Amino acid sequence: MEHGRRATLKDVAAASGVSRATVSFVLNDTPNQTISEATRARVLQAVQDLGYKPHGIAKALREGTSRIVVLQIDSGLDGNHSRSYLRGLDQELTEHDHLLVVRHGPAGEESARRVLNAINPRAVLIFGEPYRNGRVVEDEGDARDGPAAHVALQIAYLAENGHREIALAVPEATPPSAARRWFAQVAAGELGLPPLRDLVVPRPRDAGTAAIAAFRAANPSVTAIAAHDDDVALRALTALHDLGVDVPDECAVIGFDDTEYGALFTPALTTVHIDAEAHGRHAARAILGLNPAAPGTAPARVIPRQTV
């Protein structure tokens, strides 16, 4: 076997002088198979000598419900929160010999039923559902981590830079936006700021520019925009550019979740970076019924660039 290459079932069969089917029967302790103790011992010794480990995907597909976890994620979610969550969830599941299957797109009832019928997973997760609802890893009231703390960090950064009249920009009026608005208003109140102004920034570009123009005309005292995510922040920056508004001197903008596209924009977008790897690991351990102990969460942080 080549140095550094992972041992395969074929390698074990060759080393023990039996067929791959026999190796599989031994490893799976398949009933109704007549295999001598000498052969069984030879196969197990080859497994130990070669450091063979069953392929996780194959094992998951064989065992179905005990080895597969499905994560449903909106195809439009692409930030450090989702990427780090996926990384933590996948790593923790892999360490416990489980397989993560990720489905992108809308999670309709019929679609979910087909998944359950086809692969009988151990669990189906909806990405971001606990986060949007304000539930965090250890405690719903945890002030160090989770949506309330992350939104508070965003609003506080604007306040620290002298902004009092702030708009909260969202893509549309949806339940997640309502939850986000509540967290932001609580943060503003705790900082002694006036209530945040509501701002919906729609697509396409012309509609977004028109919305920003109308908002600024109706709210001339607003000097900063806290965006629902980096996508909305970039829509706002584009609209402000089209309107000839100087950023950040006339209007500051801060994003959320650092998709990294903001760093390519001019001016480069100030944003909040969220690392949710530990969240993913905690979710995996909860699914597997394990002690929730896992690496502590990394605190969110502001990435200062040029728009605040």
Secondary structure, DSSP 4 states (H G I P E B T S, - for coil): --TTPPP-HHHHHHHHTS-HHHHHHHHHT-TT----HHHHHHHHHHHHHHT----HHHHHHHHGGGTEEEEEE-TT--SHHHHHHHHHHHHHHHHTT-EEEEEES---HHHHHHHHHHH--SEEEETTHHHHTT--SS-TT-SSSSHHHHHHHHHHHHHHTT--SEEEEESS--HHHHHHHHHHHHHHHHTTPPPPEEEE--SSHHHHHHHHHHHHHH-TT--EEEESSHHHHHHHHHHHHHTT--TTTT-EEE-SS--SGGGGSSSPPBEEE---HHHHHHHHHHHTT-----PPPPPPEEE--S--
